[in-house]
C-alpha cells in the first residue's frame, strides 16, 4: 500500500515538473519573439496620440504600436566626425513623458514607427537645442535611406544617405541646405513612387527627392551622440497610411 502511494506521488511530481518546464519554455519563447511595428494599410492608423499628462516616465509597452529597438547598429557616412552620423550602436531608451514619446535614457536611441512600401506619415514633433538625429525609410536587412540632421550652434545641415549592409555608401551621401526644426511643428513624411518628401510646418526639407533603390521596409526614428549629444525631441502625435501603388 505504501509503495503504491509513493508511486502515485512520484507520477504526480513528474507531471508537475513537466508542466512547469513547458510553461517556462513557452514564456521564454514569447519573450524572445521580436516585436515589430505594424504594417501600414490604405486606412489611416493612429501610431501615437497624446496620453494623459504625467510627469513620471511611462515606459513603452506591448500596448504601444511603436517599438523600441534595443539591438540595432549601423555605420554612418562619417565615423569619427564631431557632428555627422558615424558608428552607431543603440544604447538608448524611450518612454512617454507628459503625453509625448521621448528619449529617456542613453544617447543612441532608435524607435521603429511602422513598416510600409509607399507611405505617408503625419504628426507633430517638438525639437530644441543642438545634437544629432535621423529618420530611416525602407530599412530592411541593413539597406535603406537615412535622413540625418546635425544641429549645431550656427548651422543645421541635412544629409540624405543610402545604406547597404548596414553601412553608408560614400557615393550616395548628399548634403542639403540647412533648416532648424525649432519647437513643436507639424510634420509630413512621404515616399510615393519612390520619391521622398519631408515637410516641417510650411518648409519642404526634401521634396520629391528620388530614391533610386528604394524598397519596402521599416520607418525608424533615431537620435545619435555627437559633439553636442543627441538632439532632444518629443513625438507628440503620429498617424500613417500606405499609399496604393
C-alpha positions, 0 to 999 in steps of 0.5 A: 500500500505504501509503495503504491502511494509513493508511486502515485506521488512520484507520477504526480511530481513528474507531471508537475515538473513537466508542466512547469518546464513547458510553461517556462519554455513557452514564456521564454519563447514569447519573450524572445519573439521580436516585436515589430511595428505594424504594417501600414494599410490604405486606412489611416492608423493612429501610431501615437496620440497624446496620453494623459499628462504625467510627469513620471516616465511611462515606459513603452509597452506591448500596448504601444504600436511603436517599438523600441529597438534595443539591438540595432547598429549601423555605420554612418557616412562619417565615423569619427566626425564631431557632428555627422552620423558615424558608428552607431550602436543603440544604447538608448531608451524611450518612454512617454513623458507628459503625453509625448514619446521621448528619449529617456535614457542613453544617447543612441536611441532608435524607435521603429514607427511602422513598416510600409512600401509607399507611405505617408506619415503625419504628426507633430514633433517638438525639437530644441537645442543642438545634437544629432538625429535621423529618420530611416525609410525602407530599412530592411536587412541593413539597406535603406535611406537615412535622413540625418540632421546635425544641429549645431550652434550656427548651422543645421545641415541635412544629409540624405544617405543610402545604406547597404549592409548596414553601412553608408555608401560614400557615393550616395551621401548628399548634403542639403541646405540647412533648416532648424526644426525649432519647437513643436511643428507639424510634420509630413513624411512621404515616399510615393513612387519612390520619391521622398518628401519631408515637410516641417510646418510650411518648409519642404526639407526634401521634396520629391527627392528620388530614391533610386533603390528604394524598397519596402521596409521599416520607418525608424526614428533615431537620435545619435551622440555627437559633439553636442549629444543627441538632439532632444525631441518629443513625438507628440502625435503620429498617424500613417497610411500606405499609399496604393501603388 
